[in-house]
């Protein structure tokens, strides 16, 4: 019998015994090592996704671990292999899939939301979801591959080019990762973030940050760009004010990449879109290429994953970790250690 972290109702999590069946045809059994808590997990915790999430639900989709069992007809994997999971299962028959956009399948199973996730000591998944990890990559850092893949997809959707000026509105984990990936693509990047701890981390990583409570961000962008405006902006804050800032900083034919999940409709200055011929693109999830490039960036240190990990807690303390993240403060990314339910360590 193993343990799992389960969402049971709004603002209620528990840890409970979980039964894992042997892997069937095309499946593998994993021993998750580390699982990150992300913004989507917090939305579930708040009860905002009850129409989609069937409680009790095992959470978690940012993970690293090792193969412990291989089902029939699975080739190329063996016990002990270090892996992460691209947590998407599509039907391959809907119009989106037939057009080559399986990651936005119209009947997508996002594993960890629509079906049981990684926050458990044993986890069975389709072998097709596995992404191989280098043995030299520590598994705690590898748990940040999934959000790095999100950032890879976002920067790709925004078509960031070498020498462009990019503004990232929202300096949480995904915002920082977008800034780092955009910088690796040759962009000059600024981060807009209210939280002082997040701004300090951005600065320590060599990124310039602005505080929208004290700084006139559009004016700073005009000075930075010689009155041209930014080439691209990423809205990662999920706040109405963040949308306004992301639109206001863009220059002629600038691109706004919408990353954050906004729980309600937002007003947007469409006149500015008309006047400056702006473009709005959505960015959701990732594909296998994004994941493989993310592994490379984390492994070679382009993404200093260890700097984004604020704390590691044992699986039995995961409910308290959700409370800590909800409270904000000096926290970036919390990992749940699924290998040992007796002790955790702050990093």
N, C-alpha and C positions, 0 to 999 in steps of 0.2 A: 504494500500500500504506500502511495506517495502523497505528497501534499500539493495543493493548488490554491492560488488566490482567486476568490470569486466575487463578482459583483452580484449582490442579492436584491438591492433596492437603492433608491436615491440616497447617496451619502453613506452607504453601508457596504462594507467589504468583510469577508471572513476568510480564514484559511481552513480548508477542509480536506479530508482524505479524498483521493481521486483514483479511480481504477483506469488503467491503461491496457487496452487490448493489444495483443501482438500485432506488429505491422502486417497488413494485408498486401495483396499484389500491388506493386507500384508505390508502396509506402515505406517510410523509414521511421524508426523510433529514435528520438533524440533525448539527450540529457542536457536541458538548458543550463548554461552556466550563469550568465548575467542577462537580465531583462531591464530595459530602460522604461521609465514612466514618461509618457509624452502627453501633449495637450489633448489629443483625442481620448486618451484614457481618462483624463480629468473631465472631459465632456460627458463620458459614460458615467463616471462617479457622481456627477451632479444630477444625473437623471435626464439629461438633455437628449439622450439617444434611446430612450426606452421603447420607442416605436420600432426600433431596429434590433435592439439587443435583447435576447431572450434570457432572462435571469432564471437560475443562477448561471453566470457566464464567466469563464476563465479569461482573464485579460492578458494583454501583452503581445506586442509584435516587433519590438526592437530587441533583438536577441543575438546571442552567440552561444555555442555549445558544441557538443560532440555526438556523433552517431553512436548508438549503442545496439541497434538491431536493424536488420535489413529484410524486407519482405520479399516474397517471390517475384521474379521477373525484374528485379532492380539490379542494374549494372553500374559499375563505376564508383560505388560507395562501399565502405567497409567500416566496422566498428573502430572508433578512435579518430576518425576523420573530423577535423575542425571545420565547422560550418556556421553560416548564418542562413536565414530564410527570407526569401522574397514572398511576403505573406498574401499572395494573390492567387485565386483560383477562378478561372473564367470558363464560359461555356463553349467558346469557339464557334458558335452558331448565330449569335445576334449580329445586327448590322455593324456595330462598332468592331466586333472581333473580325468579321469578314473584311472590314476595311483596314485591318492591321493594327487596330488600337485596343488590343486585349486588356491593357491595364485600366481602361475605362469601359470594360464590358458592361452591357446594360443589365446583366444579372450577376454582377461580380460578387464573389464570396471573398470579403476581406477577412483573412484569418486573424483572429484576435478581437474581431468585432462581430462579424456574422457567424463565426464558428469558434470553437475553443482556441485560446491563445497560448502563449509561451510561459506564462507565469506559473509554472508547475515543474515538478521534478522529473517527470517523463512526459514526452509530447510526441504524438504520432502525426506526421504530415506527409503529403505527396512528395516523392523523391524529386519531382520536377521543380519544386520550390527551393531546393537547396542551392546555395552559393558557396563554393569552396573558399576557405580562408588559408592564408599562409601559416605554417606552423610557427613562424617567428613572430606572429602578431598576437600580443596578449589578449586573452578573451574579454577582459573588461573593456579594453579599447574597441574591440571588434563589435561590441554591442551598439556602437555609434555608427556602424556602417549604414543601417537603414535610414536614419535621419540624414546622413550625408548623401544617400541616394536621392532622397527628397530634394535636397539642395542642388544636386547635379541636374535633376529634371527641371527644376525651377529656372536655373541659369540657362539651360538649353532652350526652354520655352521662350525666355526673354531674348534669346539670340545675342547674348553679351559678346562683344568683340574687344579685341586688344585695343587699349587706349581709350575706351569709353569711360564715362563717368556714371557711377551707379549709386543710388541711395537706397539703403535698406531700412525700412520703417518697422522697428521692432527688433530688439536685440536679445531675444531669448535664444534657446539652443538652435532652432532652425534658422533664425535670423543671422546668428553668428556664423553658422555653417554656410549659408548663402553668401555672406560677405567673403568668407575664406575661399570658397569655390570660385566666385567671381574674380577675386584677386588673382587666383591661380590662372585664370583665363586672360589676365592682363588688364583688367579694369581697375580704375582708381575708385575706391569705395568709401562711402561715409555711412555710419550707422546712426539712426535716430532712436533714442531710448530714454525713458523716464527713470528707470531703476539705476541707482548709482553703482551698485555692485556689478551689474551687467556692463555698464559703460566702462568701469575700471578693467574688467576682464578683456573687453574689446581693445582697450588701449594697450594692455599688456601683450596682446597678440599682434600689435602693430597696426591696429585699425583706428582711424579717427572717429570719434563719436560726438554727437550733439545731444543736449538735453532740451526737448521741446518746451519744457516749462520755463526755461530761462532764455533760450536762444530763439531768435527769429530765423527759423530754418530756411524758408524760401529766400530770405535776404542772404544768408550764408551761402546758399547754393548759387545765387547770382554772382556773388563775389568769387566763389571757387571756380565757376565756369565762364567768367567774363561775360556775364549777362545772357549766356546761351541757354542755361537750364540743363538739367541732367538728361542723359541719353536714355536711362532706364531707371525705374523705381520698382521696388518690391514691397508690397503691403503684407506685412507679417504680424501686425499688431492685433488684428481682429477688432479694432476700435474705430468708431466713426471718425474721430479726429485723425487717426492714422490714414484713413482713406483720403481725407482732405489734404493732408500733407503730401501723400504720395502723388496726387494729381497736381498739386501746386508747384512741386519742384521740377516738373518735366518741361523740357524745351520742345521746340518745334519737332514734330514727328517722333516724340519720345514714346517709350513703351512702358506700360504699367502691367506688371505681373502680379496677379492676385493669388497669394499663397495661403493666407489665413482663412480659417473657417468662420464665416460670419453667421451667427445664429439667427439673425433677422435682416430684412432688407435694409440697405443703406441709401441715403441720398448721395448723389454724385454730381459734380459740376459738369454737365454735358456740354455747356457752352464752351468750356475750355477744351474739351475734346474736339469740338468743331473748329474752334479758332486756331488751335495749334496742330490739328490733324494728328491727334494722339491715337494710340492703339492700346486696347485692353486685351490681355490674354489670361486665361485661367491656367493653373498648373495643379494637377492632381496626381499624386503617387509617382510612379516610375516604371521603367522597363528593365529588362535584364542587363542591358548595356549600362544603364545608370548605376546599377548595383555593382557591376564588375569594376567600373571606373572608381566608384566610391571605395571599394576594397583597396584599390591601388593607392588612393590618396591618403587613406588612414594608415596603411602599411608603411608608406614612405615618409610619413610625418608631415606632409602638406597640411593635413588636418590634425592638429595636436589634440587628439581625442582626450588624452588624460587631463588636459587643462579644463575641459568642460564637465568633468565628472566631479560633482560636489560631495557626493556621499554614496557609500555602498551599505545596504541594509540586508539582513537575512530575510528570507521569504516570510517568516512569521511576523516581521515588523512592517511588511508592505502597507497594511492599512494606515499605520501612523505616517508612513512616508507620503501617502496621498494627501493627508492633512497638512504636512509640512510644505509640500509644493503649493497647495492651495493658498497658504498664508503668504507666499511670496518671500521677500527678504533676500538674504544672501545665498540663494540656491539656484543652481543652473540645471544640472542633470543628476537625478538620483537613479542608481541602479539597484535592482533586487538580485541578491545572490541566491540562486536556486540550488547551489551545491551543498550548502550547510545551513540548516535552520536554527543554529544555536548562537551564531555571533556574526556581527557586521563590523565594518571599520570605516570611519570617516577618512577621506583621502586629503 
